[in-house]
Amino acid sequence: FSFSSPLNNAYYYWSPLTDPSKTELWVIILIALASASLAGLVAALLCLVMRRQGPEAIPLLVARKFSYGELSTAIKNFSKDRKLGEGSFGEVYRGELRDPRMPPVAVKRLTKLMEYTWRDYVTEIMTLGQLSHRNLVNLVGWCDGGGSDKLLLVYELVSNKSLDEHLHGSESLLTWPERYKIVLGIGSAIEYLHTGYQNPILHRDIKPSNVMLDDAFEAKLGDFGLVRQVKPGQGSLNDTVMVGSWDYMDPTCASPLARRPRRLTCTASGCCC
């Protein structure tokens, strides 16, 4: 027996893959899906590695790592003529790197070491490396020279010294417009730390010696040695631990029932000038 049909069987067996334009479309879709899946897998693996290795692995992602020898040469082996002053955890030196494209930097050596210093060191790297604001001192890099006395932080060098030196040192007297500009700059930095970053950040030690000035008297807040991040789920910006410099704290916050670091920060900024 034989049967025939007037219908075109090819019509019923047509596939989009037989159309060249359709084939290209499917290839593009498959490539896009594969790329998205690969990117998601890489991101997931990166997060897993960072979580397992702890915060010490994070600085590699947010700041440049220098060798101890490179920084020691930049500051002439910690010579006295390169010393700029002292911060919360150590001395600060002026450094000139070998790379001619790099401007002079400020190198902080952590010398006042305690058991928690490494955690503070990592915290400052993680925090400053992710912040970006014109009124904050920028972190350029870091160094772990292999010993507890070789922990170094590298910052941009702010040329016009600290606010403390202008208020109480031999520097020229600040005019009222300059003081007003400085207070606005400090306030702008505080607002960014409290509201402009993914997690609110408490500086907790704002004082004139931690405020640097550039040639235009633009304030730059630095020295984040006592910084604290308030992550989601940890509550408000209030804290029961009193830290910082007593001379720049709100006296009413001395009560155990009224310890509010956000108010401490705002009070300290108002006392600076």
N, C-alpha and C positions, 0 to 999 in steps of 0.2 A: 504494500500500500504506500501511497505517497500523497502528501498534502501540501498545499501551497496557500499562501495568504497574501492579499494585496497590501497588507500593512508593512511599513518599513521597520524591520526588527531592530535596526541600528538605533532608532529613536529611543526605544525602551532600554537599551543597554548603554546609553550615553553617560559618560562620567565627566565631571568637571576637570579631572586630571588629563582628559584628552584635549582640552583647550589650553594652548600655550600660555595665554594670559592668566588663566585660572591657576595653572601650575606655579607660575611665578608668585602669585599672591599667597598660595599655601606655603611656599618655601619661606617667604618673608615672615609670615605669621609664626612658623615653627622656629625660625632663627630668633625672633623677638622673645618668644616664650622661653627658649633655652637660655638666652642671655639673662633674662630676668631671674630665672631659677638659679643660675650660677652666681649672680650678684647676691641674691638672698642667702645662698649657702656660704659664700665667703664672709658676709657680714655676721652670720650666726657663729661661724667658727672663730672669727676675731673676737667677738664678745665673750665666747666661752673661754678662749685663751686668756684674755684680760682678767676675767673673773677668777680663774684658777691661779694665775700668777700673782694676783694682788696689785695694789696701787703702784708698786715699784716698777711695773712694766709700762705704766701709762706715760711717764715722762718722755719716753722715747718717741711718742707720737705727737707731743705738743711743744717740744723745745729741742734745740740742737745740743748734742752732747760734745763737749770739748775734752781734750786730753789734759791731764794735770800739768804736763810739761809745757803745753801751749799757753795755758793761762799763767803759769808761773813766770814764763818769759815775758808775757804781756805786761805784767806788773813788776818786772825786774826783781823777781824773787821776794816779793812782799817788802820792798824797800820803804823806808819811812817817808821819803819824798813823794811816794805815790799814794800814801794813805790819805783818804778823804774824811774818815770819821768812823763811827761805830754804830751798828744797828742793834736790834733786840738780841741777836744771837752771835754777833761777831763783828769783825772789822771790815771796812769797805775800802777798796783801792781803785785807783784809776788805771785802766789797762788799754794798751794799744796792740791790737791783733796784727798778725803778719799779713792778713788779707788786706790789701790797700783799699778795697771796696767797703770795708767795714769801718764805721766811725768809732771813735773811742768809746769804751764801755766802762761800767762800774762793776767790779768783781767783789762779791761778799764772801768772806771766808767764815764758816761757822766754827767758832772756837769755844763758845760757852756751851759745852756739850753736856747733855744729861741723857737719861735713858730714852726719853721720848723725842730726842732731837731728830733722829732719822725720820720719824713719822711727820714731824713739822717740816722737815726738808722736802719730803715727798708731797706734802699738802701744798706747800708754796709753789712747787713746780707745776703740779696739776692745776692749781687755781690760776696762777698768773699766765700760764701757757695757753689758757682758753679764753682769757679776757681780752677785750679790745675796746679801749676808750681813751680819748685824748687826755683825760685827766688822771690816768693811771700810768705808773712807771711800767714800761714794757719789759717782759722777760725775754732775753736773747738766747740763753742757753744755761747749761749746768755741767757739773763735773763730779764724779765719784772716783777719786784717785786711788781707791783701794784701802783707805784707812779712815777712821773717824775724824782725823784732823785734816782731811783732804776733801771735805765737802764744800763745793763752791757753787755760787749762783752768779750768773752774768746778766746784768741789766743794761738798758740804754743809759748813757751818761747824760744826766740833766745838768746843764752847764752852769746855772746860776745859784748853786748851793741850796741849802735847806732854808725853810722859812724861819727856823729857830736862829740861824746865824744872822738873818736880816733883822730879827726882832731884838735879839739879846747880844749879838756879836758886834764885830767891827764893820759890818757891811753898812751901806747907805740906808738912811731912814726911809721906810716905806711911806708913800703918800696914801691918802685916804682912797683915791680911785684905785690904786694898786691893791690895797687891802680888800676893797670891795670885790675886785676881780678875782682875788685869791679865794675869798669865801665862796663866791659863786662856783669856782672850779671845784673846790672840795665838795660842795653840795651836789654838783653834777655827778661827781665820782660816787658819792654815797648813794644817790638815787639809782645809778646804774647797778651798783652792787646789790641793793635791796630789791630792785624790781626788773632790771634789764637783763639778768642772767637767768639760765634755766632753773637754778636753785638759788634762793636768796643767800647772800654772803655777808657775814658780819666781820668787819675789820677788827674791832675791839681794842685798838690801841692808836687812835688818831691823836696826834700831838704835833707841834711845829717841827720837831726833828724828823718826823716821818712824812713831811710835805716838802717836795722838791720844787724848785722854780726854774723855768727856762729863761732865756734872754728877754722874752716879752712878758715876764712875770705871770706866765700861765702855770697854775698849780698842778702838780702831779703827785698823787697819793701813792706811797710805797710802803715797804716793810710789812709784808703780810704774815709775819711769824706767828701771830695769834689768831689767824683767820679761822672762821668756822663756817661751813656750809650747812644750811638747813634744808634737808632733802624732803620730798613729799612724804607725808605721813609722820614726820617728826614734830609736828605742831607748829606753833608760831615762832616768831623771832625772839621770844622771851627766853631767858636762861637764868639759872640759879647760881651760876659760877661767876664770881667777880674777877675780871682780869683787866690788864691794861695799866695805865698811869693814873694814880689817884688825883693828881693835880688837874686833870681834865675830865673828871667824872662829875655827874650831877650829884650833889650831896644828898638829895632825897633818895637816891638809889642805894644808899648804904644800908637801908632797912632790908632785912631778908624777905620782906613781903613786897618789895618794889624794885626788884632787880630786872631791868629791861634793857638789854644791850642796844636795841634800836634807839631808845631815848639817850643812852649813854653816847652812842655814836654822834647823834645830832648835837648834843650838848658839847661834846669835845670839839666838834667842828666850829661851833660858835665861839669857843674859848681860844682858838688858835691865833686869831688876829687881834 
